[in-house]
């Protein structure tokens, strides 16, 4: 799917469905961090108008998704707990180069990979009979949004860097991402 080099194993959906409240709490934190990441990109690259414009849109969408997930959590009588972090995103971010302009390219492509993996997971959740129907419908809606975000990040990368460099670096990072997914335990989290 998209740029991913491997697929989530089917047992992840069963684990997620068995602890849907933990999944929703983690999902809320993911959406919150995605909105914060878009703001961070604006702060880091204010001189790039395309990035600023697209990040404003993504920030609004991700914050809206956070609010939707948060409301679902509260409707189930559950409270949002402290964010324990996302090992997947941390490990993937360890491979972002420090010097510009490579850093900007890597930030865009790591964001694209995270959106791609979220997109894949939302698709799995939307098709699982173990997930309540209204939640399946919700994840189907989010699937389309995440796919759009993936496209935005990759298009921004190609707007600022030659296509062959983007393709090569995306493949390098996708290989790393696939390895990270294979080594993580299966938890009721969006990237677990």
DRENTI-708556 format. One record per residue (C-alpha): x, y, z; residue in one letter. Coordinates in steps of 0.1 Angstrom, whole numbers, plus 5000, padded with zeros to 4 digits. Example, Ala and Ser with C-alpha at 12.3 -4.5 7.8 and 13.67 -1.06 7.14 Angstrom:
// DRENTI-708556
512349555078A
513749895071S
***
This chain:
// DRENTI-708556
500050005000X
501450344990X
505150324997X
505150055023X
507349755017X
505549515040X
502049465053X
500649455089X
500149105100X
496449015104X
496748945141X
497249315148X
493649385140X
492449115165X
494749265192X
493449615184X
489849505184X
490249325218X
491249655235X
489449915215X
489750175243X
493550155243X
493550185206X
491350495206X
493450655233X
496650595213X
494950715182X
493951035199X
497551095208X
498751015172X
496351275158X
497451535184X
501151475175X
500351495138X
498751835143X
501851945164X
504151815137X
502452025110X
502852325132X
506552235138X
507052215100X
505652575097X
507952695124X
510952515108X
510352625072X
508352945072X
510153065040X
508552775020X
505052895012X
503952564998X
504852385030X
503252655052X
499952645032X
499752265032X
500752225068X
497952475078X
495452245061X
496951925076X
497152085111X
493452175110X
492451825097X
494551645123X
493251855151X
489651785139X
490551415139X
491951445174X
488651605185X
486551335169X
488651055185X
488551235218X
484751255217X
484550885209X
486750815240X
484651035262X
481350885249X
482650545260X
483250685295X
486950655291X
489550925300X
492451025279X
495650925297X
499151055295X
500850995262X
503450715265X
505050805232X
505250615199X
508250385197X
507550335160X
507750715152X
510750765175X
512750485158X
511850605124X
512750965133X
516150845144X
517050815107X
516251175098X
519551345088X
520551655107X
521951885080X
519752085057X
518452045030X
518551665036X
516751725069X
513751885052X
513551595027X
513751335054X
511151505076X
508651515047X
509351155038X
509151025074X
505851205077X
504751045045X
505650695058X
503850755091X
500750865072X
501050565049X
501250315078X
498250495095X
496350475063X
497050095060X
495950035096X
492850245092X
491950035061X
492349715081X
490249855110X
487549965086X
487149615071X
487249415104X
484049255116X
485549265151X
485249645151X
481849805158X
480149915126X
480250295135X
483950275142X
484550085109X
482850375091X
484850625110X
488150455101X
487050435065X
486650815065X
490050865081X
491650625056X
490950865027X
492251155047X
495550985056X
496050885020X
495651245010X
498251345037X
500751085023X
500251234989X
500751595002X
504051505019X
505451324989X
504351594965X
506051854987X
509251654987X
509151644949X
508452014947X
511752084965X
513951794955X
514651604922X
512251314917X
515051054915X
516551174949X
513051164965X
512350814951X
515750674963X
515450824998X
511850725002X
512850364993X
515750385019X
513350505046X
510650265036X
513149975041X
513950105076X
510250155083X
509449795073X
512149665096X
510849875125X
507249735120X
508649375119X
510449425152X
507749595172X
505449385193X
501849385185X
500049625208X
496549785206X
498150105192X
497950255158X
501650175151X
502149895176X
***
